[in-house]
Amino acid sequence: MSASDILSFSTLFALAALSLGLIMTVVRIVRGPTLPDRVLGLDMLTAIVIGFIAVIAIRSGFNLYIDIAIALALVGFLATIAFARFILTRGRPAEAEGRVERNPKRGGRSARRKGGRPR
């Protein structure tokens, strides 16, 4: 068995394992009961696609694919951070974000109007 045979078998096995992981991740995204589960699934999906690109770069010998994988990793990281920030701010009530200020002297009514000017 030569080195090229071993490399060919390894990349074929990696593609099969990544395909199985891709299917399982898509099932998790579809079935995910909560939004954080789905965001985690999308992050995992990005990682699997990066793995596919890396394996294809090894099989084809075209090294530009590695640069594409690095760019996708950066975009995936930023998307995960954006989704996490969205999840954090989505669950807060309006009072916790400071949009509504309560004034106990006025019977709990807001001290400011929507435009931010005092009454």
C-alpha positions as CSV (number, residue, x, y, z in Angstrom):
1,M,0.0,0.0,0.0
2,S,1.5,3.3,-1.1
3,A,1.3,6.7,0.5
4,S,-1.1,7.9,-2.2
5,D,-3.5,5.0,-1.5
6,I,-3.4,5.8,2.2
7,L,-4.1,9.5,1.5
8,S,-7.0,8.6,-0.9
9,F,-8.5,6.2,1.7
10,S,-8.2,8.8,4.5
11,T,-9.8,11.6,2.6
12,L,-12.6,9.3,1.5
13,F,-13.2,8.3,5.1
14,A,-13.1,12.0,6.2
15,L,-15.7,12.9,3.6
16,A,-18.0,10.0,4.7
17,A,-17.6,11.1,8.4
18,L,-18.3,14.7,7.6
19,S,-21.3,13.7,5.5
20,L,-22.7,11.8,8.5
21,G,-22.0,14.8,10.8
22,L,-23.7,17.1,8.3
23,I,-26.9,15.0,8.3
24,M,-26.9,14.8,12.1
25,T,-26.4,18.6,12.4
26,V,-29.2,19.3,10.0
27,V,-31.5,17.1,12.0
28,R,-30.5,19.0,15.1
29,I,-31.2,22.3,13.5
30,V,-34.7,21.2,12.4
31,R,-35.6,19.5,15.6
32,G,-33.9,21.9,18.0
33,P,-36.5,22.9,20.6
34,T,-34.9,26.3,21.3
35,L,-33.2,29.1,19.5
36,P,-29.8,28.5,21.1
37,D,-29.9,24.9,20.0
38,R,-30.4,26.0,16.4
39,V,-27.6,28.6,16.6
40,L,-25.3,26.0,18.0
41,G,-26.3,23.7,15.1
42,L,-25.6,26.5,12.6
43,D,-22.1,27.0,14.1
44,M,-21.5,23.3,13.9
45,L,-22.7,23.3,10.3
46,T,-20.1,26.0,9.5
47,A,-17.4,23.9,11.1
48,I,-18.4,20.9,9.0
49,V,-18.4,22.9,5.8
50,I,-14.9,24.1,6.7
51,G,-13.9,20.5,7.1
52,F,-15.3,19.6,3.7
53,I,-13.4,22.5,2.1
54,A,-10.1,21.4,3.8
55,V,-10.6,17.7,2.7
56,I,-11.4,18.8,-0.9
57,A,-8.2,21.0,-0.9
58,I,-6.2,18.0,0.1
59,R,-7.8,15.7,-2.5
60,S,-7.4,18.2,-5.3
61,G,-4.1,19.7,-4.3
62,F,-5.5,23.2,-5.0
63,N,-4.3,25.2,-2.0
64,L,-6.6,28.2,-2.6
65,Y,-9.4,26.3,-0.9
66,I,-7.6,26.7,2.4
67,D,-7.9,30.5,2.1
68,I,-11.6,30.1,1.4
69,A,-11.9,27.9,4.5
70,I,-10.2,30.6,6.7
71,A,-12.5,33.3,5.3
72,L,-15.5,31.1,6.0
73,A,-14.3,30.5,9.6
74,L,-14.0,34.2,10.2
75,V,-17.5,34.9,8.8
76,G,-18.9,31.9,10.8
77,F,-17.4,33.2,14.0
78,L,-18.8,36.7,13.5
79,A,-22.2,35.2,12.7
80,T,-22.1,33.1,15.9
81,I,-21.3,36.2,18.0
82,A,-24.1,38.2,16.3
83,F,-26.6,35.3,17.0
84,A,-25.4,35.1,20.6
85,R,-25.9,38.8,21.1
86,F,-29.4,38.6,19.6
87,I,-30.3,35.8,21.9
88,L,-29.1,37.8,24.9
89,T,-31.0,40.9,24.1
90,R,-34.1,39.1,22.9
91,G,-35.0,37.7,26.3
92,R,-34.8,41.0,28.2
93,P,-37.9,42.9,29.2
94,A,-38.2,46.6,28.2
95,E,-37.4,47.7,31.8
96,A,-34.1,45.9,31.9
97,E,-32.9,47.6,28.8
98,G,-33.6,51.0,30.1
99,R,-36.3,51.9,27.6
100,V,-38.9,52.5,30.3
101,E,-38.0,54.6,33.3
102,R,-40.3,54.3,36.3
103,N,-40.9,57.3,38.6
104,P,-42.2,56.2,42.0
105,K,-43.4,59.8,42.7
106,R,-45.8,59.7,39.8
107,G,-47.5,56.5,40.8
108,G,-45.2,54.3,38.6
109,R,-45.8,56.2,35.4
110,S,-43.0,56.8,33.1
111,A,-41.0,60.0,33.6
112,R,-40.1,60.3,30.0
113,R,-41.9,60.2,26.7
114,K,-41.0,57.9,23.8
115,G,-38.9,60.7,22.3
116,G,-36.7,60.8,25.4
117,R,-37.8,64.4,26.5
118,P,-39.0,65.0,30.0
119,R,-42.7,65.8,30.5
